[in-house]
Amino acid sequence: MKKRKYLIYLIIIMTLLITTGCGKKVEVKNGSKVAISTKNDKFTATEYYEKIKEDNISILIDMIDHSLFDKKYKSDTEEKKYIDDQINQIKSYYGQNEDTYKSILQQYFGVETENELRDKLSLEYKRNKAVEDYVKKDIKDNEIKKYYDENIEGQVSASHILITVDTKEDASDEDKEKADKEAKKTAENIIKELNEGKKFASLAKKYSKDTATASNGGSLGYFDLDSMTEEFAKAVKNLKKDEYTKEPIKTEYGYHIILKTGEKDKPKLSKVKEDIKEKIKTKKLEEKKELHYETLKKIREKNKIKWNDDSLKNAYNDYMDKLINNAKKSTNNQ
C-alpha cells in the first residue's frame, strides 16, 4: 500500500508542476520539470518515474485491475466472508503475537495494516471472480456434451458401513500398517455377516464409525456420483440395486461396505448444463494453475489497455511471464 501511495504522490506532484497559475516558478532540469530539490541536487518527476516503474509494476497492475473489476464486482457479503476467512486463517497461525502478525503482513503481503490487507484480498477476490466468469463463458458446447456423456449419471441412493483406520499422528509406519490390516479385517468380517443373512442396517448401527449415518442404518440418501470420492463412486456405479460390495472399498476415510438402494434416470442435458459448466471450469483451473494468469492477461487485452511506454509494457509482460511460468511448475509438480 505504501508503494501505491508513492505513485499517488507522484501523480499529485506532476499535476502541480504542470498546472499554471500563481506560485513558484517551475524549474527545469535536462528538459524535465523539477519535482523536488535538496541542498546538493535536483530531482525531476521523470527521474523518479523511471526509477520506480519497473520495480513496482505490480502496483500499476493493481491500479489497472481496480479500474477493470471494482465496478463490475461490487463488494458483498460473500466477498466479506472470503476476506474474513483468509484473515482468520492467517491469525490462527501468526496472530497470537501482534508484532509477529505485523511482520507477516509486511513480509508476505507487503502491507502495513490489516485494513490494507483487506484491500489487497478484496482485489484478489474480484480477480478470481473475473477469471472464473471468463473461463466459464469460454467453455464450448462440445465440451459440455462430452462431460455429460462421460460423467453424468442419474442420482443413486446407498448406505454404507465405515471402518476407520485408527492410528495416532506420531504412529510408526509399522503401527499404521497394522491398524490398516485390522480395519480391513473388520470390514471383511462384516461382509461375512451380511453373507450369512444379517441385516445391513443393523450392522451399520453396530459397527459403522460414520456417526452421522450409523444411527440411520448407514443411509446416505440420494447423491450425485461425482460428489463422492472416486473409489466410492466407482463401487456404487458398478452395483445393482439392493446389492452390496463383496470386498471392502478403501478410500481416504477408511474401509467401506456399500449397499446400493436406489437409482434415478439420467437427467436431461438442459437441466444440468450450468452445473456441468461450473464443474468444467473448476476442473480446468485446478488442473492448469497457469490458466488463472493467462486469463487475466486475456481480460486486460480485451479491455484494450494502451501502453504509451514500451518499457512499462515490457516490464508487465516479463512480470506476467514469471507468474505464468511459476504456476506451470506448480501444475507439473502436482
C-alpha positions in Angstrom: 0.0 0.0 0.0 2.9 2.3 0.7 4.2 1.9 -2.8 0.7 2.7 -4.2 0.7 5.9 -2.1 4.1 6.8 -3.6 2.5 6.6 -7.1 -0.4 8.8 -5.9 2.1 11.3 -4.5 3.9 11.2 -7.8 0.7 12.0 -9.7 -0.1 14.8 -7.4 3.4 16.3 -7.8 3.3 16.0 -11.6 -0.1 17.6 -11.6 1.1 20.5 -9.5 4.1 21.0 -11.8 2.0 21.0 -14.9 -0.6 23.4 -13.5 -0.1 27.0 -14.4 -1.1 30.0 -12.3 0.2 31.7 -9.2 3.0 30.2 -7.2 6.7 29.4 -7.5 8.3 29.4 -10.9 8.7 25.9 -12.3 12.4 24.8 -12.6 13.6 22.7 -15.4 16.5 20.2 -15.4 17.5 18.3 -18.6 14.2 19.2 -20.2 12.1 17.9 -17.4 10.4 19.8 -14.6 12.0 19.5 -11.2 9.8 17.7 -8.7 12.0 18.2 -5.6 15.4 19.5 -4.7 17.9 19.1 -2.0 20.9 21.2 -0.9 23.1 19.3 -3.4 20.9 18.2 -6.2 17.6 18.5 -8.1 15.3 15.5 -9.0 12.8 15.6 -11.8 9.4 13.7 -11.9 10.7 11.9 -14.9 13.7 10.6 -13.0 11.5 9.4 -10.2 9.1 7.7 -12.7 12.0 5.9 -14.5 13.3 4.7 -11.1 10.1 3.2 -9.8 8.3 2.0 -12.9 9.9 -1.4 -13.4 10.5 -2.3 -9.8 6.8 -1.5 -8.9 5.0 -2.9 -12.0 2.7 -5.0 -9.7 1.3 -1.7 -8.2 0.5 -0.5 -11.7 -1.3 -3.8 -12.4 -3.3 -3.4 -9.2 -4.4 0.0 -10.4 -5.4 -1.4 -13.8 -7.4 -4.2 -12.2 -9.1 -2.0 -9.7 -10.3 0.0 -12.7 -11.5 -3.1 -14.5 -13.1 -5.0 -11.7 -14.3 -2.7 -8.9 -17.4 -1.5 -10.7 -18.3 -4.9 -12.2 -17.8 -6.9 -9.0 -19.3 -4.9 -6.1 -18.3 -5.8 -2.6 -20.9 -8.0 -0.9 -21.3 -10.4 2.0 -19.7 -13.3 0.0 -16.6 -11.2 -0.5 -16.5 -10.1 3.1 -16.8 -13.7 4.2 -13.9 -14.6 1.9 -11.7 -11.8 3.3 -12.6 -12.6 6.9 -11.8 -16.3 6.4 -8.4 -15.5 4.9 -7.5 -13.1 7.7 -8.7 -15.5 10.4 -6.6 -18.3 8.9 -3.5 -16.0 8.9 -4.2 -15.0 12.5 -4.6 -18.7 13.5 -1.0 -19.2 12.5 0.6 -15.9 13.3 -1.9 -13.6 15.1 -1.2 -14.6 18.7 1.7 -12.1 18.8 0.9 -8.6 17.5 4.5 -7.9 16.5 4.8 -11.2 14.6 1.4 -10.6 12.9 2.6 -7.1 11.7 5.8 -8.6 10.5 4.0 -11.2 8.5 1.8 -8.5 6.9 4.8 -6.6 5.8 7.0 -9.6 4.8 4.5 -11.7 2.9 1.7 -9.3 1.9 3.6 -6.0 1.5 1.2 -4.1 3.7 1.4 -2.2 7.0 -2.1 -2.7 8.4 -5.0 -5.2 8.4 -7.2 -2.7 6.5 -4.6 -2.6 3.7 -4.6 -6.4 3.7 -8.3 -6.3 3.3 -8.0 -4.1 0.3 -5.5 -6.5 -1.2 -7.7 -9.5 -0.5 -10.7 -7.7 -2.0 -8.8 -7.3 -5.3 -7.7 -10.9 -5.2 -11.4 -11.9 -4.7 -12.5 -9.8 -7.6 -9.7 -11.2 -9.9 -10.8 -14.7 -9.0 -14.4 -13.9 -9.9 -13.4 -12.3 -13.2 -11.2 -15.3 -14.1 -13.9 -17.8 -13.2 -16.5 -15.9 -15.2 -14.2 -15.7 -18.3 -13.2 -19.4 -18.2 -16.8 -20.5 -17.7 -18.1 -18.3 -20.6 -15.4 -19.7 -22.8 -16.5 -23.4 -22.4 -17.7 -24.8 -25.7 -20.9 -26.8 -26.2 -19.0 -29.9 -27.4 -17.0 -29.8 -24.1 -20.3 -29.8 -22.1 -21.8 -32.6 -24.2 -18.6 -34.7 -23.8 -18.7 -34.2 -20.0 -22.4 -35.1 -19.9 -21.9 -38.3 -21.9 -18.9 -39.4 -19.8 -19.6 -38.3 -16.3 -23.3 -37.5 -15.7 -25.3 -40.3 -14.2 -28.7 -40.4 -12.5 -28.6 -39.9 -8.8 -28.2 -43.0 -6.7 -29.0 -43.8 -3.1 -26.8 -46.0 -0.9 -26.0 -47.0 2.6 -22.5 -47.7 3.9 -20.7 -49.1 6.9 -17.4 -47.2 7.5 -14.5 -48.8 9.4 -11.8 -46.2 10.1 -8.1 -46.9 10.3 -7.3 -45.7 13.9 -3.8 -44.6 14.5 -2.1 -41.7 16.3 -0.4 -38.9 14.4 3.1 -40.0 15.6 2.5 -43.7 14.8 5.3 -45.6 13.1 4.8 -47.0 9.6 4.6 -50.4 11.2 1.8 -49.4 13.5 -0.1 -47.7 10.6 0.2 -50.8 8.5 -1.1 -53.0 11.4 -4.0 -50.7 12.0 -4.9 -50.7 8.3 -4.9 -54.5 8.3 -7.1 -54.7 11.3 -9.6 -52.2 9.8 -9.7 -54.2 6.6 -10.2 -57.5 8.5 -13.1 -56.0 10.5 -14.7 -54.9 7.2 -14.3 -58.4 5.7 -15.9 -60.0 8.8 -18.9 -57.6 8.5 -19.3 -58.8 4.8 -19.3 -62.4 6.1 -22.1 -61.5 8.5 -24.0 -60.0 5.5 -23.4 -63.2 3.5 -24.9 -65.1 6.5 -28.1 -63.0 6.2 -27.6 -60.3 8.8 -29.4 -57.0 8.1 -27.3 -54.2 6.6 -29.0 -51.5 8.7 -28.4 -53.5 12.0 -24.7 -54.0 11.2 -24.3 -50.3 10.3 -25.7 -49.3 13.7 -23.4 -51.7 15.4 -20.1 -51.2 13.6 -20.1 -48.0 11.4 -17.7 -45.2 12.5 -19.7 -42.7 10.4 -21.6 -41.2 13.3 -23.7 -39.1 11.0 -25.3 -42.1 9.3 -24.8 -45.1 11.6 -28.0 -44.5 13.6 -30.0 -44.4 10.4 -28.7 -47.7 9.2 -25.8 -46.1 7.2 -28.2 -44.4 4.8 -26.6 -41.6 2.7 -29.8 -40.8 0.8 -29.7 -39.8 -2.9 -26.5 -38.2 -4.2 -24.6 -37.4 -7.4 -21.8 -39.9 -8.0 -19.2 -37.1 -8.6 -19.9 -35.7 -5.2 -18.2 -38.8 -3.7 -14.6 -39.9 -3.7 -13.6 -41.7 -6.9 -13.2 -45.1 -5.3 -16.6 -44.9 -3.6 -18.4 -43.6 -6.7 -16.9 -46.3 -8.9 -18.0 -49.0 -6.5 -21.6 -47.7 -6.3 -21.9 -47.3 -10.0 -20.9 -51.0 -10.6 -23.5 -52.3 -8.1 -27.0 -53.4 -8.9 -29.9 -52.2 -6.8 -30.0 -54.0 -3.4 -26.5 -55.4 -4.0 -23.6 -54.7 -1.6 -19.8 -54.8 -2.2 -18.3 -58.2 -1.7 -14.9 -56.7 -0.8 -14.2 -53.7 1.4 -13.7 -50.4 -0.6 -10.8 -48.3 0.6 -10.9 -44.5 0.5 -9.1 -41.8 2.3 -11.7 -42.2 5.1 -11.1 -45.9 5.7 -12.8 -49.1 4.5 -16.4 -49.1 3.3 -19.1 -51.8 2.8 -21.6 -50.2 0.4 -25.2 -51.2 -0.3 -26.9 -49.6 -3.4 -30.5 -48.9 -2.5 -31.8 -46.9 -5.5 -31.1 -45.3 -8.8 -32.7 -42.5 -10.8 -32.7 -41.9 -14.5 -30.0 -39.7 -16.0 -31.2 -36.0 -16.1 -31.6 -34.1 -19.4 -28.6 -32.1 -20.5 -30.6 -28.9 -20.4 -31.3 -29.3 -16.7 -27.6 -29.9 -15.7 -25.8 -27.7 -18.3 -25.0 -24.9 -15.9 -23.8 -27.3 -13.2 -21.6 -29.0 -15.8 -20.1 -25.7 -16.9 -19.3 -25.0 -13.2 -17.6 -28.3 -12.8 -15.6 -28.0 -16.0 -14.4 -24.5 -15.0 -13.3 -25.7 -11.6 -11.5 -28.7 -13.2 -9.7 -26.5 -15.7 -8.4 -24.1 -13.1 -7.4 -26.8 -10.7 -5.5 -28.9 -13.3 -3.8 -25.9 -15.0 -2.7 -23.4 -12.5 -1.2 -21.0 -15.0 -4.7 -20.6 -16.6 -5.5 -18.0 -13.9 -2.8 -15.6 -15.0 -3.3 -16.4 -18.7 -6.9 -15.4 -18.3 -6.1 -12.2 -16.5 -3.9 -11.3 -19.5 -6.7 -12.0 -21.9 -9.2 -9.9 -19.9 -6.8 -6.9 -19.9 -6.1 -7.3 -23.6 -9.9 -7.5 -24.3 -10.3 -4.2 -22.5 -7.8 -2.6 -24.9 -5.2 -1.4 -22.4 -2.9 1.0 -24.3 0.7 1.1 -23.3 2.3 4.5 -24.0 5.6 3.5 -22.6 7.3 0.5 -24.1 9.5 -0.2 -21.1 6.4 -0.4 -18.9 4.8 -2.8 -21.4 7.9 -4.9 -21.4 8.0 -4.9 -17.6 4.4 -6.0 -17.5 5.0 -8.8 -19.9 8.1 -10.0 -18.0 6.2 -9.9 -14.8 3.2 -11.9 -16.1 5.5 -14.4 -17.8 7.2 -15.0 -14.5 3.8 -15.6 -12.8 2.7 -18.0 -15.6 6.0 -20.0 -15.6 5.9 -20.4 -11.8 2.3 -21.6 -12.0 3.3 -24.1 -14.7 5.9 -25.5 -12.4 3.2 -25.8 -9.7 1.0 -27.7 -12.2 3.8 -30.0 -13.2 4.6 -30.8 -9.5 1.0 -31.9 -8.7 
